[in-house]
């Protein structure tokens, strides 16, 4: 009797692993459905986050009939704005990733699909990733300077300035740096990585080449932030995050790299608020020596990461 039950379970497991994903059964391309789903998740995040922010801010406004008082509340309570953003990220971005993967996978293997796993060289990969996002930062600054030569509308500049103002107000508040690490460092490192290097990267891998996967996911990641003034540096960061995900076959190094980048900015801006006001411009003085060194050292770290590349998890063939 036990043997029959085991055989039946094995047969079901074989069938479940070999049945085509919903995307393939219905004639869709994995990459196309991933683009659509990421767009849906991004719109849902903006709408839901905006509604939450409005509710939280209105609940603290002293005079709901005075538009000026409401606007003042928006800037005076950055903690509420960022709290709403965090809730929206976990529900719409992280949650959307868990829902979206169901139409691409063969079996119920959420962790394998999203690469929530560790490989044999995990410690080395985490260490090299930490070094990478430190030594590559001067290149990020350089790309921000290059980006400043691209004409940007006053409306987009205003959005970027308002975002910097909210972050500045948050960091200058009580426990601002701690809140900044939570809202700006930890939350995006988890939620955005689940969506872009977890869900979207894996879905693109199923139907496109690696270089296309890295470039497209990095571009969409940068555009997701709705900030043209930072398009190039964010795309570069997205490419680095995608590369460490591919070499490690794990999402954790990308989460660490994302946290180091965002957390480093939070710490720097908390200690020196003028950083948020000094946006790159064609006239900005650049640390050319550091930039030159970064262009030399960064490829070396990328090479070392490739040497410690983990073998693809066998379960990945069945996700």
N, C-alpha and C positions, 0 to 999 in steps of 0.2 A: 504493500500500500504506500509506504513512504517513498519507494522507488518511483512509483507512478506519479506521485505528487511532485517529486523533484524533476522528473522528465517533463511534466506539463509546465512547470515553472520555467525550466530552461528553454522550452519551445516558445513560450510567451515572451521571454526576455529576448530571444533571437529575433522574433517577429517584431517586437517593439523597437529594437535597435536598427532594423533594416527597413522599416517603413519610411517612406519619403516624408520630409517636413511639409507642413502646410503650404509654404511658399512654392515648393517644387511641384506638389500635387496640383496646384492651381495655375501653374505656368508662369509664375512671377520670378523675377531675378532677385536674389538676396540683397544686392546692393541697392536696387530701386526701392524695395520695401523698407530697407533700413533708413534711407534718406527720408522717405515719407513719414516713418514713425518718429524719427528724431525731430522733424519739423513739427509734428503733432505734439510731442512732448515739450518742445521749446515754447510753442504758443500756449499750451496749457499752463506751463510754469509762469509765463509772463502774466496771463490773465488771472490765474489763481493767486499768484503773489501780489499782484496789484490790488485785488479785492481784499486780501488779508491786510495789506498795509493800510488801505483806506479805513477798514473797520477798526484796526488798532489805534490809528492816529485820531480818528473821529471820537473814539471812546475816551481820549485824553484831552481833547480840545476844550478850552474853557468856554468858547462862544461859537456855537455851530452856525450862527447866522452871519458871522463876520468872516468873509473870505480871507482877509489878511491873517486872522488868528489861525485859521486852518492851515494856511501856507506856512506860517511860523511853526506850527506843530510838526509839520513834515521835516523841517530841518533841526528842530530842537529835540526830537526823540529818535535819533539814529538807531538806538538799540531796538526800538519797536520795528523800524523799517527792516533792519537786518534779521530780526527774529522771524518776521513774516517771510523774508527771502529764504531763510534756512528751512522753515516748515515746507515752503513750496518746493524747494530743491529735493528734500527727502521724499515728498509725496509724488511729485510730478516727474522729476528727473530720475532719481533712484528707483522709485516705484514703476515709472514708465519703462525702465530698462528690464525689470523683472517680468513685466507683462509682454513687452515686445519680443523678447527672446523665444517665447513659446511658439511663434509661427516659423522660426528658423531651425529649431533643434529637432533631432530625431527621437531623443529619449528625455526623460526627466532628469537632466544633469545640469542644473542651473550653475553650480560652482565651476564645473569644467568649461561650460560655454563662456562664462564671464571671466575665466581664468582666476578664480578665487582659490588658488592653490600655490604650493611652493615646489621648487625643483631642487636638484641635488646641489647646485651652486648658489643657493638662495642668499646666504650670508655675503658672499663675494659680490653678488649682483646688487644687493641693497647698499653695500658700502660704495661700490663704484657709481651707483646712481646718485648717492648723496654728493660724491665728489663732482660728478658731471654737472649737476645743477648749480654748483658753486662756481666752477671754473668757466661755465658757459654763460654766466650772467653778463659779462661785458659785451658779448655778442648780442644779447637781448637789448642792451642799451644802444648798441650800434644800429640795430635794426629799427629801434624806436626813432633814432635820429634820421635814418633813411626815410622812414614812414612820414616824418614831419615835412618832407618836401612835397608830399602828395596833397593837392588842394582839398580842403575839407569844408563843408558848409558850416555856417554859424550855428545852425541847429544841432549838428553833431558835436561841435565844440562845446555847446551849452550842456548837452547831455553828459559829456565827459567831465566837465567842470562840476556839475551837480553831483555826480557820482563821487568825485574826489572830495567835495565838500562834506557829503554824508560820512565818508570814511574818516575824514579829518575830525569831524565832530564826535564820531564814535571813539576814536583813539584818544581824544582829549578828555573824555568823560571818565568818571570813576570806574576803575577796573577795565579801562578801555583796551589795553593791550591784550588782556585775557579774553575779553569779548571778541576782539579782532581775530585772535587765533582760532576761536570757535567758529565765528561766522564767516571769516574770509579765508582762513587756513584749512581747518579740518573739514568743514562742510563741503566745499568744492572738491577737495582732494578725494572725498568718498563718492559724492553724487555724480560729479562730472566725469570722473574716471569710470564709474559703472556704465554711464551712457556712451561715452566716446571710445575709450580704449577697451571697455568690456563688451558691451552689446554691439556698437557700430563696427568696431574693428573686426570682431569675429564674423559678423554678417558679411562684411565686404570681402573677407578672406575666402569666403565660400564661392565667390564668383568673379573676383578680380585679382590682378597681380599685386604683389607685396608693395611695390613702389606706388602704385595707384591707390592702394588702401591707405598708406601712410599719408600721401599728399591730400587726398580728398577728406579723410577724417580730420586732418590737421586744419584744413581750410574751413570746414564746417564748424569745428571747435572754436576757431577764432571768430567767425561770423556770429556764432551763438551769443557772444558777449555784446553785440550791437554797438561796437566801438571801433569805427574806422581808423581812429587815431592810433590804435594799437594792433592793427590787423597783422602786420608783418611779425612783430615780436611774439605775438600769441600763436601765430602759425608755426613759427620756429619751435616754440616751447611744446606745441602739440606734436610736432614731428619727433622731438626728443622723447616725449612720453610714449609715443607709439613705438619707437625703436626699442626702448627698454622693456616694453611689454612683449614685443616680439622675441627679443633675445632671451628673456627670462621665462617666457610662457606663463607669466604670472602678472596679476594686476597690482600686487602690493608694491613693487618698485616704483611704478608710475604714481601710485598714491603718495609714496614718500617724496618723490621728486616734486610733485604738485604742492605738497605741504611745505617743502623747503623753499620753493619759489615764493609762494604766497605768504608764508610765515616770515620769511626774511624781509619782505616788503613791509609787513605789519610792524615788525620790530624796528626796522630802520625809520619808518614814518612815525612810530610812536616816540622814538628818541629825538627825531628831527622832523617836525611837522612840515617844514619848508619843502621837503621832498615831494609832497603831493602837489605843491603849487608850481614846482619847476618842471613843467611838461617839456619834452624835447622839442626843439625848434631848430631851423637851419643855422641859427647863430649860437647854438649851445656849444660849450666847451666840452670836448669828449676826452676820456682817459685813453688816449691812443696807444700807450704802451701796454696797458692792461688788455685792450681789445686785441692788439697784435699777439700777445701771449695766449689769449683765449683761443684765437684761431689756430694756434699751434698745439695747445694742450688738449682742447676738446676732441679733435679727431683721435688723439691717442687714447683717451678714455673710452670713446666709442669702439675703438679697436679691441681694447681689453674686454669690454662687455661682450663683443662677438666671440672672443676666445672662451668666455665662460658661459656661452649660450647653452641653455637647457634643451634637452631633447623634448620634442613635442609630446605632450601627454597622450598616451595611447587612447584614452577616453575621448580625446578631441575628435577622433575620426568618427565618432558615433553621436556627436552633439548636433 
